[in-house]
């Protein structure tokens, strides 16, 4: 059964850029910018699935960003 949606957790990479991990699939990629990351995600999905029709039509990027602020 083909899922209609795939979710990627996108995080800032401590060494710069971004990493993306697919939830429920063994797909991982990285890039220096979000635009390049989107291209890399498409490429990684095409490599992961044998048939193009098995690739989910919708990709959700869940962007997780950690920030610190001072309370003084």
C-alpha positions in Angstrom: 0.0 0.0 0.0 1.4 3.4 -1.0 1.2 6.2 1.6 0.1 9.6 0.3 2.3 11.5 2.6 5.8 11.3 3.9 7.1 13.4 6.9 10.7 14.5 7.2 12.1 15.9 10.4 14.5 18.8 9.5 17.0 20.1 12.0 19.9 22.5 12.0 23.2 20.6 11.7 25.7 21.7 14.4 28.4 21.8 11.7 26.2 24.1 9.5 23.3 23.5 7.1 20.4 21.1 7.7 19.7 17.4 8.0 16.5 15.6 7.1 15.3 12.2 8.3 12.1 10.5 7.0 9.8 9.2 9.7 9.1 5.5 9.2 11.6 5.1 6.4 15.4 4.7 6.2 15.9 8.0 4.3 18.4 10.6 5.4 19.9 13.6 3.6 21.6 16.9 4.3 22.4 20.2 2.6 23.7 23.7 3.3 20.4 25.5 2.4 16.7 24.6 2.6 16.3 24.9 -1.1 19.1 22.4 -1.8 17.7 20.2 1.0 14.4 20.0 -0.8 16.2 18.9 -4.0 18.2 16.3 -2.0 15.0 15.0 -0.4 13.5 14.4 -3.9 16.6 12.6 -5.0 16.8 10.4 -1.8 13.1 9.4 -2.3 13.7 8.4 -5.9 16.7 6.3 -4.8 14.7 4.7 -1.9 11.7 3.6 -3.9 12.1 1.2 -6.8 9.0 2.5 -8.7 8.1 6.2 -9.1 4.4 5.5 -8.5 5.4 4.2 -4.9 6.7 7.7 -4.0 4.2 9.6 -1.7 2.7 12.6 -3.5 3.0 14.9 -0.5 6.2 15.6 1.5 5.9 17.4 4.9 8.9 19.1 6.3 8.7 19.4 10.0 11.4 22.0 10.8 12.7 21.7 14.3 14.8 24.7 15.5 16.3 25.1 18.9 16.8 28.6 20.2 18.1 30.0 23.5 17.2 33.4 25.0 18.3 35.1 28.1 15.7 36.1 30.7 17.4 39.0 32.3 
